Amino acid sequence: MNSCLVESRQTTIHQDLATLVRKHAATTYLRPIAEFSIAAFRCFQEMFAASGKKRLVIDSGCGTGDSTAFLAKIFPEAFVCGFDRSLHRTAKHRYQSETRNYAVLQAELEDMWRLLATPGYTDIIDFHALYYPNPYPKPRHILRRWHGHPLFAPMLNLAATTELRTNWRVYAEEFSESAQMLGYKTVFEELPYNIEPRTAFERKYLASGHLLYRVEITKHERH
Ligand SMILES: C[S@@+](CC[C@H](N)C(=O)[O-])C[C@H]1O[C@@H](n2cnc3c(N)ncnc32)[C@H](O)[C@@H]1O
């Protein structure tokens, strides 16, 4: 079945983006971390320790975990952890017996990101995947897009490289522009149509002929 293109009244970068990104970068996000997130974090810590790996890759909003398993293959030296709040999606994951350097956990990203935001982790997270986040295309919902979230700046600081993928060009443009406002250099490109799909949504979008975009942000290239 063909999936629909993102429809929005918003066809260019949101007019409030710059104000929002700068305001959020100067504030601290104070929402208390939920008990269940602390439990999920302990589970992650135990699995990471048991893996014997010294490097980390995280897959935020991993859905059914296809991308987590994919990343575990291309980062064999790392422990790869996918986080998604939807148990309905994470429970669908079928672990691949040949790659066991990964886990797919139910967790709230806003809590995991803050729990990971210590040098003990930020120094060893090589890659952060943010694949096909919900676009929230209504202009008034910009605060729900990750670059409109108060945790955008600390989130970009988690990994050496952060990669966003989306099928909504405006989302990619806003994400890239927001990172640039915080001093990062960014790579913005269209994905080739013949790539091997990394996620369930990517597979669906490719099959429907959507254009897909990626934004790559590298921490050491901050100017
Ligand atoms: C559009 S789906 C994409 C899933 C997957 N990355 C893919 O491409 O197939 C977005 C995912 O982000 C998850 N998500 C959104 N907000 C989240 C949050 N605050 N904490 C954890 N997961 C979240 C949703 O549960 C959903 O599975």
The ligand as an SDF file (V2000), in Angstrom:
LIG
                    3D

 27 29  0  0  0  0  0  0  0  0999 V2000
    7.3670    7.3990   12.7050 C   0  0  0  0  0  0  0  0  0  0  0  0
    7.9530    6.2310   13.8570 S   0  0  0  0  0  0  0  0  0  0  0  0
    9.5140    5.7400   13.1550 C   0  0  0  0  0  0  0  0  0  0  0  0
   10.0020    4.4550   13.7410 C   0  0  0  0  0  0  0  0  0  0  0  0
   11.3260    3.9240   13.1310 C   0  0  0  0  0  0  0  0  0  0  0  0
   12.4240    4.8350   13.3670 N   0  0  0  0  0  0  0  0  0  0  0  0
   11.1900    3.6580   11.6430 C   0  0  0  0  0  0  0  0  0  0  0  0
   11.7230    4.4590   10.8490 O   0  0  0  0  0  0  0  0  0  0  0  0
   10.5640    2.6560   11.2870 O   0  0  0  0  0  0  0  0  0  0  0  0
    8.4720    7.2880   15.2040 C   0  0  0  0  0  0  0  0  0  0  0  0
    8.7680    6.5040   16.4800 C   0  0  0  0  0  0  0  0  0  0  0  0
    9.2320    7.3880   17.4870 O   0  0  0  0  0  0  0  0  0  0  0  0
    8.7160    6.9530   18.7350 C   0  0  0  0  0  0  0  0  0  0  0  0
    8.7230    8.0940   19.6500 N   0  0  0  0  0  0  0  0  0  0  0  0
    8.1970    9.3220   19.4300 C   0  0  0  0  0  0  0  0  0  0  0  0
    8.3930   10.1190   20.5060 N   0  0  0  0  0  0  0  0  0  0  0  0
    9.0740    9.3810   21.4190 C   0  0  0  0  0  0  0  0  0  0  0  0
    9.5730    9.6360   22.7280 C   0  0  0  0  0  0  0  0  0  0  0  0
    9.4150   10.8160   23.2860 N   0  0  0  0  0  0  0  0  0  0  0  0
   10.2100    8.6500   23.3930 N   0  0  0  0  0  0  0  0  0  0  0  0
   10.3790    7.4350   22.7920 C   0  0  0  0  0  0  0  0  0  0  0  0
    9.9330    7.1230   21.5600 N   0  0  0  0  0  0  0  0  0  0  0  0
    9.2800    8.0880   20.8870 C   0  0  0  0  0  0  0  0  0  0  0  0
    7.3210    6.4500   18.4110 C   0  0  0  0  0  0  0  0  0  0  0  0
    6.8490    5.5420   19.3850 O   0  0  0  0  0  0  0  0  0  0  0  0
    7.5410    5.7840   17.0480 C   0  0  0  0  0  0  0  0  0  0  0  0
    7.8270    4.4110   17.1580 O   0  0  0  0  0  0  0  0  0  0  0  0
  1  2  1  0
  2  3  1  0
  2 10  1  0
  3  4  1  0
  4  5  1  0
  5  6  1  0
  5  7  1  0
  7  8  2  0
  7  9  1  0
 10 11  1  0
 11 12  1  0
 11 26  1  0
 12 13  1  0
 13 14  1  0
 13 24  1  0
 14 15  1  0
 14 23  1  0
 15 16  2  0
 16 17  1  0
 17 18  1  0
 17 23  2  0
 18 19  1  0
 18 20  2  0
 20 21  1  0
 21 22  2  0
 22 23  1  0
 24 25  1  0
 24 26  1  0
 26 27  1  0
M  CHG  2   2   1   9  -1
M  END
$$$$
